[in-house]
Amino acid sequence: MDINYDGYYDDVKPVDAGEQEEGVDPEMIKKVAILLAGVFAVILASVALMMLL
């Protein structure tokens, strides 16, 4: 603990106190995986086109 801390905020509870922590959202993981697959496909297509030129 910092020597200069006066404890002013020790009694202030956070807004989300008592709420359960959310788990991993499977839908968000699916969207990120699709995005990464798309980026990878674009990179592969770019490399393939450069090889053909």
mmCIF file as gemmi writes it, N, C-alpha and C atoms, coordinates in Angstrom:
data_model
loop_
_atom_site.group_PDB
_atom_site.id
_atom_site.type_symbol
_atom_site.label_atom_id
_atom_site.label_alt_id
_atom_site.label_comp_id
_atom_site.label_asym_id
_atom_site.label_entity_id
_atom_site.label_seq_id
_atom_site.pdbx_PDB_ins_code
_atom_site.Cartn_x
_atom_site.Cartn_y
_atom_site.Cartn_z
_atom_site.occupancy
_atom_site.B_iso_or_equiv
_atom_site.pdbx_formal_charge
_atom_site.auth_seq_id
_atom_site.auth_asym_id
_atom_site.pdbx_PDB_model_num
ATOM 1 N N . MET Axp A 1 ? 0.834 -1.181 0 1 0 ? 1 A 1
ATOM 2 C CA . MET Axp A 1 ? 0 0 0 1 0 ? 1 A 1
ATOM 3 C C . MET Axp A 1 ? 0.877 1.242 0 1 0 ? 1 A 1
ATOM 4 N N . ASP Axp A 2 ? 0.454 2.234 -0.734 1 0 ? 2 A 1
ATOM 5 C CA . ASP Axp A 2 ? 1.199 3.475 -0.853 1 0 ? 2 A 1
ATOM 6 C C . ASP Axp A 2 ? 1.105 4.259 0.453 1 0 ? 2 A 1
ATOM 7 N N . ILE Axp A 3 ? 2.218 4.79 0.9 1 0 ? 3 A 1
ATOM 8 C CA . ILE Axp A 3 ? 2.258 5.578 2.138 1 0 ? 3 A 1
ATOM 9 C C . ILE Axp A 3 ? 1.379 6.827 2.033 1 0 ? 3 A 1
ATOM 10 N N . ASN Axp A 4 ? 1.294 7.421 0.865 1 0 ? 4 A 1
ATOM 11 C CA . ASN Axp A 4 ? 0.534 8.658 0.688 1 0 ? 4 A 1
ATOM 12 C C . ASN Axp A 4 ? -0.962 8.425 0.461 1 0 ? 4 A 1
ATOM 13 N N . TYR Axp A 5 ? -1.401 7.171 0.381 1 0 ? 5 A 1
ATOM 14 C CA . TYR Axp A 5 ? -2.818 6.873 0.147 1 0 ? 5 A 1
ATOM 15 C C . TYR Axp A 5 ? -3.594 7.068 1.445 1 0 ? 5 A 1
ATOM 16 N N . ASP Axp A 6 ? -4.671 7.857 1.379 1 0 ? 6 A 1
ATOM 17 C CA . ASP Axp A 6 ? -5.425 8.178 2.59 1 0 ? 6 A 1
ATOM 18 C C . ASP Axp A 6 ? -6.642 7.274 2.825 1 0 ? 6 A 1
ATOM 19 N N . GLY Axp A 7 ? -6.892 6.33 1.927 1 0 ? 7 A 1
ATOM 20 C CA . GLY Axp A 7 ? -7.998 5.403 2.111 1 0 ? 7 A 1
ATOM 21 C C . GLY Axp A 7 ? -9.346 5.985 1.745 1 0 ? 7 A 1
ATOM 22 N N . TYR Axp A 8 ? -9.374 7.077 1.031 1 0 ? 8 A 1
ATOM 23 C CA . TYR Axp A 8 ? -10.622 7.762 0.694 1 0 ? 8 A 1
ATOM 24 C C . TYR Axp A 8 ? -11.597 6.861 -0.054 1 0 ? 8 A 1
ATOM 25 N N . TYR Axp A 9 ? -11.078 6.061 -1 1 0 ? 9 A 1
ATOM 26 C CA . TYR Axp A 9 ? -11.958 5.244 -1.835 1 0 ? 9 A 1
ATOM 27 C C . TYR Axp A 9 ? -12.175 3.838 -1.289 1 0 ? 9 A 1
ATOM 28 N N . ASP Axp A 10 ? -11.732 3.554 -0.09 1 0 ? 10 A 1
ATOM 29 C CA . ASP Axp A 10 ? -11.893 2.21 0.463 1 0 ? 10 A 1
ATOM 30 C C . ASP Axp A 10 ? -13.356 1.829 0.675 1 0 ? 10 A 1
ATOM 31 N N . ASP Axp A 11 ? -14.234 2.798 0.902 1 0 ? 11 A 1
ATOM 32 C CA . ASP Axp A 11 ? -15.635 2.488 1.154 1 0 ? 11 A 1
ATOM 33 C C . ASP Axp A 11 ? -16.508 2.575 -0.095 1 0 ? 11 A 1
ATOM 34 N N . VAL Axp A 12 ? -15.931 2.888 -1.244 1 0 ? 12 A 1
ATOM 35 C CA . VAL Axp A 12 ? -16.687 3.005 -2.49 1 0 ? 12 A 1
ATOM 36 C C . VAL Axp A 12 ? -16.698 1.641 -3.173 1 0 ? 12 A 1
ATOM 37 N N . LYS Axp A 13 ? -17.894 1.081 -3.336 1 0 ? 13 A 1
ATOM 38 C CA . LYS Axp A 13 ? -18.03 -0.227 -3.989 1 0 ? 13 A 1
ATOM 39 C C . LYS Axp A 13 ? -18.117 -0.035 -5.504 1 0 ? 13 A 1
ATOM 40 N N . PRO Axp A 14 ? -17.504 -0.933 -6.282 1 0 ? 14 A 1
ATOM 41 C CA . PRO Axp A 14 ? -17.612 -0.843 -7.735 1 0 ? 14 A 1
ATOM 42 C C . PRO Axp A 14 ? -19.043 -1.1 -8.2 1 0 ? 14 A 1
ATOM 43 N N . VAL Axp A 15 ? -19.397 -0.572 -9.362 1 0 ? 15 A 1
ATOM 44 C CA . VAL Axp A 15 ? -20.751 -0.702 -9.903 1 0 ? 15 A 1
ATOM 45 C C . VAL Axp A 15 ? -21.131 -2.162 -10.09 1 0 ? 15 A 1
ATOM 46 N N . ASP Axp A 16 ? -20.184 -2.985 -10.501 1 0 ? 16 A 1
ATOM 47 C CA . ASP Axp A 16 ? -20.489 -4.387 -10.794 1 0 ? 16 A 1
ATOM 48 C C . ASP Axp A 16 ? -20.213 -5.32 -9.615 1 0 ? 16 A 1
ATOM 49 N N . ALA Axp A 17 ? -20.156 -4.796 -8.422 1 0 ? 17 A 1
ATOM 50 C CA . ALA Axp A 17 ? -19.901 -5.628 -7.247 1 0 ? 17 A 1
ATOM 51 C C . ALA Axp A 17 ? -21.06 -6.607 -7.043 1 0 ? 17 A 1
ATOM 52 N N . GLY Axp A 18 ? -20.744 -7.848 -6.815 1 0 ? 18 A 1
ATOM 53 C CA . GLY Axp A 18 ? -21.766 -8.851 -6.571 1 0 ? 18 A 1
ATOM 54 C C . GLY Axp A 18 ? -22.252 -9.557 -7.82 1 0 ? 18 A 1
ATOM 55 N N . GLU Axp A 19 ? -21.924 -9.052 -8.992 1 0 ? 19 A 1
ATOM 56 C CA . GLU Axp A 19 ? -22.34 -9.704 -10.231 1 0 ? 19 A 1
ATOM 57 C C . GLU Axp A 19 ? -21.374 -10.827 -10.569 1 0 ? 19 A 1
ATOM 58 N N . GLN Axp A 20 ? -21.908 -11.847 -11.217 1 0 ? 20 A 1
ATOM 59 C CA . GLN Axp A 20 ? -21.046 -12.942 -11.634 1 0 ? 20 A 1
ATOM 60 C C . GLN Axp A 20 ? -20.251 -12.532 -12.864 1 0 ? 20 A 1
ATOM 61 N N . GLU Axp A 21 ? -19.036 -13.021 -12.915 1 0 ? 21 A 1
ATOM 62 C CA . GLU Axp A 21 ? -18.186 -12.729 -14.066 1 0 ? 21 A 1
ATOM 63 C C . GLU Axp A 21 ? -18.695 -13.493 -15.277 1 0 ? 21 A 1
ATOM 64 N N . GLU Axp A 22 ? -18.764 -12.804 -16.405 1 0 ? 22 A 1
ATOM 65 C CA . GLU Axp A 22 ? -19.249 -13.441 -17.621 1 0 ? 22 A 1
ATOM 66 C C . GLU Axp A 22 ? -18.193 -14.388 -18.173 1 0 ? 22 A 1
ATOM 67 N N . GLY Axp A 23 ? -18.658 -15.456 -18.789 1 0 ? 23 A 1
ATOM 68 C CA . GLY Axp A 23 ? -17.762 -16.427 -19.398 1 0 ? 23 A 1
ATOM 69 C C . GLY Axp A 23 ? -17.4 -16.009 -20.815 1 0 ? 23 A 1
ATOM 70 N N . VAL Axp A 24 ? -16.732 -16.882 -21.496 1 0 ? 24 A 1
ATOM 71 C CA . VAL Axp A 24 ? -16.335 -16.63 -22.872 1 0 ? 24 A 1
ATOM 72 C C . VAL Axp A 24 ? -17.568 -16.746 -23.77 1 0 ? 24 A 1
ATOM 73 N N . ASP Axp A 25 ? -17.735 -15.774 -24.645 1 0 ? 25 A 1
ATOM 74 C CA . ASP Axp A 25 ? -18.882 -15.757 -25.548 1 0 ? 25 A 1
ATOM 75 C C . ASP Axp A 25 ? -18.55 -16.575 -26.793 1 0 ? 25 A 1
ATOM 76 N N . PRO Axp A 26 ? -19.203 -17.73 -26.992 1 0 ? 26 A 1
ATOM 77 C CA . PRO Axp A 26 ? -18.894 -18.579 -28.146 1 0 ? 26 A 1
ATOM 78 C C . PRO Axp A 26 ? -19.182 -17.889 -29.482 1 0 ? 26 A 1
ATOM 79 N N . GLU Axp A 27 ? -20.176 -17.026 -29.506 1 0 ? 27 A 1
ATOM 80 C CA . GLU Axp A 27 ? -20.507 -16.32 -30.747 1 0 ? 27 A 1
ATOM 81 C C . GLU Axp A 27 ? -19.377 -15.36 -31.142 1 0 ? 27 A 1
ATOM 82 N N . MET Axp A 28 ? -18.776 -14.695 -30.158 1 0 ? 28 A 1
ATOM 83 C CA . MET Axp A 28 ? -17.671 -13.777 -30.434 1 0 ? 28 A 1
ATOM 84 C C . MET Axp A 28 ? -16.448 -14.555 -30.935 1 0 ? 28 A 1
ATOM 85 N N . ILE Axp A 29 ? -16.192 -15.712 -30.335 1 0 ? 29 A 1
ATOM 86 C CA . ILE Axp A 29 ? -15.069 -16.542 -30.782 1 0 ? 29 A 1
ATOM 87 C C . ILE Axp A 29 ? -15.29 -16.99 -32.217 1 0 ? 29 A 1
ATOM 88 N N . LYS Axp A 30 ? -16.515 -17.343 -32.55 1 0 ? 30 A 1
ATOM 89 C CA . LYS Axp A 30 ? -16.848 -17.769 -33.912 1 0 ? 30 A 1
ATOM 90 C C . LYS Axp A 30 ? -16.597 -16.632 -34.901 1 0 ? 30 A 1
ATOM 91 N N . LYS Axp A 31 ? -17.009 -15.419 -34.54 1 0 ? 31 A 1
ATOM 92 C CA . LYS Axp A 31 ? -16.812 -14.263 -35.424 1 0 ? 31 A 1
ATOM 93 C C . LYS Axp A 31 ? -15.324 -13.955 -35.618 1 0 ? 31 A 1
ATOM 94 N N . VAL Axp A 32 ? -14.556 -14.041 -34.544 1 0 ? 32 A 1
ATOM 95 C CA . VAL Axp A 32 ? -13.117 -13.781 -34.631 1 0 ? 32 A 1
ATOM 96 C C . VAL Axp A 32 ? -12.445 -14.842 -35.489 1 0 ? 32 A 1
ATOM 97 N N . ALA Axp A 33 ? -12.849 -16.109 -35.338 1 0 ? 33 A 1
ATOM 98 C CA . ALA Axp A 33 ? -12.269 -17.19 -36.137 1 0 ? 33 A 1
ATOM 99 C C . ALA Axp A 33 ? -12.586 -16.997 -37.617 1 0 ? 33 A 1
ATOM 100 N N . ILE Axp A 34 ? -13.807 -16.582 -37.93 1 0 ? 34 A 1
ATOM 101 C CA . ILE Axp A 34 ? -14.182 -16.336 -39.326 1 0 ? 34 A 1
ATOM 102 C C . ILE Axp A 34 ? -13.375 -15.17 -39.895 1 0 ? 34 A 1
ATOM 103 N N . LEU Axp A 35 ? -13.207 -14.124 -39.094 1 0 ? 35 A 1
ATOM 104 C CA . LEU Axp A 35 ? -12.412 -12.97 -39.528 1 0 ? 35 A 1
ATOM 105 C C . LEU Axp A 35 ? -10.964 -13.368 -39.805 1 0 ? 35 A 1
ATOM 106 N N . LEU Axp A 36 ? -10.364 -14.135 -38.901 1 0 ? 36 A 1
ATOM 107 C CA . LEU Axp A 36 ? -8.977 -14.571 -39.092 1 0 ? 36 A 1
ATOM 108 C C . LEU Axp A 36 ? -8.84 -15.479 -40.306 1 0 ? 36 A 1
ATOM 109 N N . ALA Axp A 37 ? -9.824 -16.345 -40.529 1 0 ? 37 A 1
ATOM 110 C CA . ALA Axp A 37 ? -9.796 -17.214 -41.707 1 0 ? 37 A 1
ATOM 111 C C . ALA Axp A 37 ? -9.871 -16.376 -42.979 1 0 ? 37 A 1
ATOM 112 N N . GLY Axp A 38 ? -10.694 -15.337 -42.963 1 0 ? 38 A 1
ATOM 113 C CA . GLY Axp A 38 ? -10.8 -14.443 -44.12 1 0 ? 38 A 1
ATOM 114 C C . GLY Axp A 38 ? -9.507 -13.699 -44.386 1 0 ? 38 A 1
ATOM 115 N N . VAL Axp A 39 ? -8.876 -13.206 -43.336 1 0 ? 39 A 1
ATOM 116 C CA . VAL Axp A 39 ? -7.599 -12.502 -43.489 1 0 ? 39 A 1
ATOM 117 C C . VAL Axp A 39 ? -6.549 -13.457 -44.046 1 0 ? 39 A 1
ATOM 118 N N . PHE Axp A 40 ? -6.509 -14.672 -43.516 1 0 ? 40 A 1
ATOM 119 C CA . PHE Axp A 40 ? -5.545 -15.67 -43.982 1 0 ? 40 A 1
ATOM 120 C C . PHE Axp A 40 ? -5.794 -16.011 -45.448 1 0 ? 40 A 1
ATOM 121 N N . ALA Axp A 41 ? -7.065 -16.111 -45.84 1 0 ? 41 A 1
ATOM 122 C CA . ALA Axp A 41 ? -7.398 -16.413 -47.236 1 0 ? 41 A 1
ATOM 123 C C . ALA Axp A 41 ? -6.961 -15.289 -48.16 1 0 ? 41 A 1
ATOM 124 N N . VAL Axp A 42 ? -7.143 -14.047 -47.738 1 0 ? 42 A 1
ATOM 125 C CA . VAL Axp A 42 ? -6.715 -12.896 -48.549 1 0 ? 42 A 1
ATOM 126 C C . VAL Axp A 42 ? -5.2 -12.89 -48.695 1 0 ? 42 A 1
ATOM 127 N N . ILE Axp A 43 ? -4.487 -13.184 -47.631 1 0 ? 43 A 1
ATOM 128 C CA . ILE Axp A 43 ? -3.016 -13.228 -47.697 1 0 ? 43 A 1
ATOM 129 C C . ILE Axp A 43 ? -2.568 -14.33 -48.648 1 0 ? 43 A 1
ATOM 130 N N . LEU Axp A 44 ? -3.174 -15.51 -48.537 1 0 ? 44 A 1
ATOM 131 C CA . LEU Axp A 44 ? -2.807 -16.603 -49.43 1 0 ? 44 A 1
ATOM 132 C C . LEU Axp A 44 ? -3.122 -16.269 -50.887 1 0 ? 44 A 1
ATOM 133 N N . ALA Axp A 45 ? -4.262 -15.638 -51.132 1 0 ? 45 A 1
ATOM 134 C CA . ALA Axp A 45 ? -4.624 -15.256 -52.494 1 0 ? 45 A 1
ATOM 135 C C . ALA Axp A 45 ? -3.644 -14.223 -53.038 1 0 ? 45 A 1
ATOM 136 N N . SER Axp A 46 ? -3.217 -13.298 -52.202 1 0 ? 46 A 1
ATOM 137 C CA . SER Axp A 46 ? -2.247 -12.285 -52.626 1 0 ? 46 A 1
ATOM 138 C C . SER Axp A 46 ? -0.907 -12.919 -52.99 1 0 ? 46 A 1
ATOM 139 N N . VAL Axp A 47 ? -0.46 -13.856 -52.165 1 0 ? 47 A 1
ATOM 140 C CA . VAL Axp A 47 ? 0.804 -14.535 -52.437 1 0 ? 47 A 1
ATOM 141 C C . VAL Axp A 47 ? 0.684 -15.351 -53.72 1 0 ? 47 A 1
ATOM 142 N N . ALA Axp A 48 ? -0.427 -16.022 -53.929 1 0 ? 48 A 1
ATOM 143 C CA . ALA Axp A 48 ? -0.634 -16.828 -55.119 1 0 ? 48 A 1
ATOM 144 C C . ALA Axp A 48 ? -0.627 -15.94 -56.378 1 0 ? 48 A 1
ATOM 145 N N . LEU Axp A 49 ? -1.268 -14.789 -56.285 1 0 ? 49 A 1
ATOM 146 C CA . LEU Axp A 49 ? -1.286 -13.859 -57.433 1 0 ? 49 A 1
ATOM 147 C C . LEU Axp A 49 ? 0.106 -13.301 -57.723 1 0 ? 49 A 1
ATOM 148 N N . MET Axp A 50 ? 0.879 -13.037 -56.685 1 0 ? 50 A 1
ATOM 149 C CA . MET Axp A 50 ? 2.244 -12.537 -56.895 1 0 ? 50 A 1
ATOM 150 C C . MET Axp A 50 ? 3.114 -13.603 -57.563 1 0 ? 50 A 1
ATOM 151 N N . MET Axp A 51 ? 2.872 -14.873 -57.234 1 0 ? 51 A 1
ATOM 152 C CA . MET Axp A 51 ? 3.636 -15.948 -57.851 1 0 ? 51 A 1
ATOM 153 C C . MET Axp A 51 ? 3.285 -16.1 -59.338 1 0 ? 51 A 1
ATOM 154 N N . LEU Axp A 52 ? 2.051 -15.806 -59.684 1 0 ? 52 A 1
ATOM 155 C CA . LEU Axp A 52 ? 1.624 -15.937 -61.077 1 0 ? 52 A 1
ATOM 156 C C . LEU Axp A 52 ? 2.123 -14.788 -61.95 1 0 ? 52 A 1
ATOM 157 N N . LEU Axp A 53 ? 2.411 -13.663 -61.379 1 0 ? 53 A 1
ATOM 158 C CA . LEU Axp A 53 ? 2.845 -12.498 -62.154 1 0 ? 53 A 1
ATOM 159 C C . LEU Axp A 53 ? 4.314 -12.523 -62.477 1 0 ? 53 A 1
